[in-house]
Amino acid sequence: MTTLGNLINGTRVDDAVRTQDIFNPSTGEVAGQVSLAGKATVEAAIAAAEAAYPAWRDTPPAKRARVMYRFKALLEQHADEICGLVGQEHGKIVHDAKGELSRGIENVEYACGAPELLKGEHSKNTGPGIDSWSELQPLGVVAGITPFNFPAMVPLWMYPMAIACGNTFVLKPSERDPSSALFIAELAQEAGLPAGVLNVVNGDKEAVDTLLDDDRVKAVSFVGSTPIAEYIYSRASANGKRCQALGGAKNHAIVMPDADMDNVVSSLTGAAFGSSGERCMALSVAVAVGDAAADALVDKMQAQMATLKVGPHFDAENDFGPVITKAHQEKVCGYIDSAEAQGAEIVVDGRGVQVPGFENGFYVGGTLIDRVTPDMTCYLEEIFGPVLLVVRAGSMEEAMRLIDDHEYGNGTCIYTRDGEAARYFCDRIQVGMVGVNVPLPVPVSYHSFGGWKRSLFGDLSAYGPDAVRFYTKRKTVTQRWPSAGIREGAQFSFPS
């Protein structure tokens, strides 16, 4: 059984004082182990990044971009290997893993434009013989802490742009499925990153706290649950670091009476159950306006869900696979139990699903729960599993109030044929990412990803233009060259 270590200063380093099992969720079996880096190991990674920073900062942006071009090509060449690692440790079906990697590669592609994105502004003759300009300078050593649900994509949201901007990076991937992140980091080195520019440490809270407390780390980017996001943002900010911490979600779709219900059902099926619902952009609540729309939605969803195929990651015929751990399987089923106990109607029940030949895998079948009310536990909390809730509302305004009143504000959408209703919804809903007949309104790489309310702690969203702002600091220079031989007296009034 292999034990996965760390990547520090270009070399694999094993810190096997503590280890943790890595499971194959499709089978329920232990597939390997990961060593959990202690404080000294994380500090060694930070030191390597700090040592590499001066030379990398001074490397011309065009040369840094050429590394990103080569990195993109290597990711495409090794796509099957990467997706295999994602599937083995996460359980994501191969077609879904390919989609994840593709969206990650788009962010590398965007980082290739760093020379253009890093250009400052220049003003000539802001005063007599005075010029002024601004520069976007890197921060130094920055860190990323990434979740289990997108082990390849989310790290690629962070370090390609951070590195293209001239920073050096320490990545702490999820200890549940770390192999793809480590493999991809080694591809970045193969693309030409100097040793120490990108380091990977596998670990748990001890590793995270070390990154949050070390003065050499200037910024931290995080994606995960809201309680941990709030902890990371508070601790990083208290230590004077720049921080963006993306948290949880409870994404609602409003289904209007005029919606094309067949299209809604097809759309919701993929958005609710894809990747076993383990997406922060998963569509987990359908708010149907009027009982007629709700009844039609439930009937058609029930029929559609009868065709869902659940099974191991390597079979592309499956629609989705297992959840990440046995404990999470039990947690998701616990939410279904609570909904039933609190009076909701379990229309399609995914508890106790059995996959022939994979009976020990961590599977939960697609679940549809009707007549959910806003006071139920299943509605208030993020389930992060293949569970779709149906809430009934009397009007669009009532449906929008439900969304606005929820603590999360990550993503939302509306299904309608009414352009006026869609425009009203987009203008007024208090959510960061909005779709119209699009259930997963995940921005492309040249926009930015981020929710509102308790779905994002910090001022800047992930990737895209906000990433350039997050990973750089602006310096403004005002310059004057007095004429030779002219001596000026002191000026005591404020210059204008």
N, C-alpha and C positions, 0 to 999 in steps of 0.2 A: 504494500500500500504506500503510495507516494505522499510525502508531506510537502505542502506548498510553502515556500518562504517569501522573501521580500526581494525587491530590486533596489539596490542602493549604490549610487555612484557607478552605474553601469554593470554591476555584478550581482548575481543571486546571493543573498545572505539568508541563512537559516537561523531563526531565533526560536528554538524548540523547547524553551523552558515551559511554556504552556502551549497546548494544542487543542484544536476543536475539530470534530468530525464534519466532513462535507458529505451531504447525502445526495443520492440520485432520487429525486422525488417521484420519478416515474415508477421506480421499483421499491422505494422505501429502504434501500440498502445503503450502507456507508460506502462511498466511492473513493474517499481519500481523507486526508487531514490537512489542516492549515495551521501553521505556527502563528501564535498571537504575539505580535511584537510588544515588548515592554518599553518603558520610557527611554532607556538607553539606546535601543535600536531606532526608535523614532527620532531621537535627538541626533543620531548619526545620519539619518536621512536628511534632516534639516540642515545639518552642517555641510553635507555634500551639495545640497541645493544652494546654500549660501556661498560656498567656494566657487561654484560654477557660474554664479550670477554675473560678476563683473564682465567676463569675456562674452557671455551670451547677450547681455544688455548692449554691449558695444558692437555686436554683429549686425551688419546692415539688415533692415527689414526685408529686403529682397532676398537675401541669402537665407533668412529664417523661413521665408515663404517657400523657397525651393525645397526645404526639408519637408514642409507640409505637402507639397505636390508629390514627392516620393512616398510619403506616408500614405496618402490617399491611394496611390497605385498599389501599395503593399496590402492595404486593407481589402481592396477589391480582389487581389490575387489569392488571399488567404481566407476569403469569405466563408467557404465551407467549413474550414477548421474552426473558425471563430464561432459560427452558428452551432457547430457540434458541441463545443464547450458550453455555450449558453444553454443548450437543450439538456445536456447531461446534468448540470448543476441547478438549473432553474426549473426545468420541465417544459419550457416554451416549445411549442410545435415548430418544426423547421421553417415553415413559411412565415411564421410570426417572427422568428429570430432573424430571418433575412430582412424583414421589414424594419426591425429595430436597428440592425447594422446599417442599413441604407440611410436611415435618418441620422445616424451618427456620422456617417461619411459626408453627408451634406454639410455638417458643421466644420469638418476638416476643409472642405471645399471653400467655405466662406472664409476661413482663416487664411487661405492662400491669398486673399485680397488685402492682407495686412498693410503692405506698402501704401495702398490708397487710403485705407481706413485710418492710418496713423498720421496722415498729413495734418499739420496744424494750420493756423490762420496767420496771415501777415497783413499789417497795415503800415503803409509808408507815410511819413510826415504827419504823425499824430500830433506833433508840435513842431516848432521850428527846428528842422534838422533832426528830428526824433522819429525813430521807427519802433514799432512794437509788434511782437509776434507771440503766439502760444505754441507750446509743444505738448504732446502726450507722452509722458515718460512712464516706464514700468514701475511697479511697486517694489519688487524684490522677490523674496520667497513667498509663494502663495500655496494654499492647500485646498484639496477637494475631498469631501466625504460623501460617498455615493451609496445608493440603495441596492437591494437585491433584485428589484423587479426589472431593471434595465441595466444589467451588469456591463454591457458593451456601450450602449448609447449614452447614458448619462455622464460617464467620464469624458466622452467625446464632446459633450456640451461644454466642458470646462477647460481642460488643459490645452487643446489645440490653439484656442484663441489666447489663452494666458501666455503660452510659450511664444506664439507669433508676436505678441506685444512686447516680448523681451524679458518676461519673468521666468523664474524657475519654479518647479512644481513638486509638491509631495501629495500623492494620491493615497487615500485610505478607502479601498473598495469594501463592499459588504463581505464579511467573513463567511457568509452562507454560500456564495457562488463567485469566488475570486479568480478562477483560472483564466477566464477570457480577458479580464482587465490586465492581468500580468502578461499574458501572451501579446496583447495589443501594445502594451508599453514597450515590449522588446522589439516589436516591429517598428515603433517610433525611433528606437535607437538604430535599428538597421537602416532606417531612412536617413540617418545622419545626425541625430541629436547627440551632442557631446555628453559624455558621462556626467551625471549629476544634475542635468537640466530637468529630467523627469525621473522621479523616484516613486516606488510603490511600497507601502507598508501595510501588511495585513494585521488586523488587530481588532480589539473591542474598545470599551470605554477608556481604558488606560491610554491607548494610542490616541483616541480622540481628544482626551483632556490634555495630553502633552502638546498636541497641535494648537489647541485653544489657548494654552498658557504661555507658550514659548514666544518671547519678544521678537525673535527673528522671523516669525511668520506674520506677514503684514495683512493678509486677507484670507478669509475662509468662505468657501462655497459649499452648500449642503443641500441635499434632496432626501426627504424621508418623511416620517410622521410628524404631525404638528407638535406633540409634546417634546420630541427631541429637537425639532427645529427651533422651538422657543428657548430651550435650554442652550443650544449652541449659539443662537443669536445673542442671548443675554450674556453668556460667559465671554464670547469673543468680543462683544462691544465693551464689556467691563474692562477688558484687557487692551482696549484701544485699537482693535482690529476692524477693518472694513469687513462686513459680513452680509451675505445673502443666504437666507435659509428658507427653502421651499418645503412646505408642509403638506398636510392632508387635504382631502377633498370629499365633497358629497355632491356630485355633478347631477343636476336636474335637466330633464328635457320636458318642455311644455308641448303637449300634443293637442293642437287646436281641432275643433270639430270639422274644419274644412280640409284637414291634412289628408294626403294620399296614404291611407292606412296600410296598404300593402308595402309601400316604400318605407313607411315608418317601422314596420315590423322587421323587415330585412335589415334596415339600418340599425335598429336597437339591438338586434340579436348579436351582431358583431361587436357593437360598442359596449354592451353589457357583459358579454361572456368571453370575448377575445382575451387571450393571455390569462384565462381563469379569473378575470376581473381584477387582476393584480396590476392595475394601472392607476396612476393618480388622475388620469383623464377618463377613466372608465365611466360610462353612463349608468349610474346606479339607481336613479329615481326617475320614473316617468309620471309627470303630473298631467293627467287627462282632464280636459275642461269639459264637464258635463258627463252624466252617466252613460249616455249613448256612445260617446267616444271611448269612455273607459271600458264599457262592455265589449265593444268591437275590438279594442286593443288587446284585452285579456284573451278573448276567444282566439284571435289570430296568432297571438304570441304562443299560446298553449299548443296550437297546431304546429307552428314553426319549430318550437323547441323539441318536439317529438323526433325531429330529424338530427338533432345535435349529436356529434360523435366526440366522445371523450376518451383519451388514451395517452399512450407514451409519446414522448417528444419526437421520436424518429419517424413516425408514421405520418406523412403529409396528408393522409386522408382524414385525420382527426381535426376537429375544429379547435379544441383547446386541451390542455393537459392538466397535470396535478397542480395543487398549490405548493408553496415552497417547503413547508415542514409539517410534521405530524401535529405539532402544537397549533399551527395556524389552521390546519384542517379542522381541528376540534373547536377553535375559536369561531370560525365561520359557521359551523353547524350550531354553535351556541347562540349565534345571532338569529338563526332560523328558529331555534327552540323558543327564544324570547319573543319573537314576533307572534308565533302561534299562541304562546301563553298570554300575550297581551291583547289578543282578539283579532289579529290579522288572519287572512285566509291564505293558506298555502296551496296555490293552484298547481304548481309543478314543484316537486320536492326532490332536491339533489342530495339529501342526506342518505348515507349508506350505499351510494353507487358502487358497483363492482365492475372492474375492468378485467375480463378473462385473461389469466396469465400474469396479471399485475395486481393481485389482490392486496398486496402490502403497500401499494403506492398511495400517495397522499391526495386522493381524488375527492372532489365535491362536484356533483352534477349541476347543470344549469337549474336555477331555482327562480320561480316567479311567485311573488307574494302580493296579493291584492288587498285593498281596503286598509292600507297603512295610514296611520295618523301621525301628526308631527310630534306627539308626545312619546312615541314608541322608541325604545332603545335602538332598534334596527334603523330607524330614520335619523336619529340624532348623531350616531357614531358611524365612522367609516368602517365598512365591513371588509373591503379589499378581497372580495371573493366573487364567484360567478352567481351573484344574486341581484335580481332586478325587482325593485319595489314599485308598486303602482299606488299613487295617491290621487284621490278624486277632488277636484276643485270646481266651484260653481262658476268661475269667470277667469279670464286671463289676468285680471288685476289680483285676484286671490292667489292664483298660481305664482305670480311675480312676487307677492309679499312673502310666500313660503321660501322662495329662493333668497330674497334679500334678508330675511330674518335668520337664515342659517348661519352658523359661525364660519363656515367655509365659503370661499368665493373663487374657486379655481376655474372651472369651466361650466358652460351651460349651453343649451341650444333650444330652438323653437322649431316645431314642424307646422308649417302653414302654407297656404297658397295666397295669403293676403299680404301684399307688400307693405301696406300701411301698418298692420299689426307687427310685422317683422321689424320695420324701422323703429317703431315705438319701443319694442323690446330691446333692440340693440342700443338705443340711446339711453335708456333708463335703468336697465338691469345692473345690479351692483356686483358684477363678476368680471374677472380679468380677461377671460377668453370666451368669446361668444360665437356660436354657430347658427346659421339659418339653414335648416334642412341638412346640416352637417353635424353629426353627433360627437365627433372628436375634433374640435376646432384647435388642433395643435399647430401653432405657427410654423412656417417654413424657416429655414436657417437664417434668412436675412431679415426676419422680424425677430421678436423676442418672446420668450415663454415666461409667463408669470401670472399668478392669481392675485386676488384681493383678500382683504380681511385676514383671517387666521390661516390662510393658505400660503402666505408669503410674509416673511419677516425681513425687512430691509427695503431700500428705496429702488433697487435696480433688479430687473428680471434676468432670467438666464439666457445665455447665448445671444447671437445676433448683435445688433447695435449696442444693446445694454452691456454686453460682455466687454466691448472695447472700453466703455466708460468705467466698468467695474475694475478691470485689470490695469488701468492706467490712472495717472494723476496729471492734472493740467499744470503746467508751469508757463507763466507769462513773463516775457522779457521786454523791457523798455530800454532802448539804446540810443546814445547820442555821442557824436564825435565832435567836440568843439573845434572851431577853426584855430589853426596854429597862430600863436602870437596875440590872441585876443584874451584879455583877462576880464572876467565878469565879477561884479560885486555880489555879496551874499543876498539871497532873496528869502524874506521871512514870511511872505504870504503863501498860502497853499497854491501850488501850481495849477493853472487852468489852461 
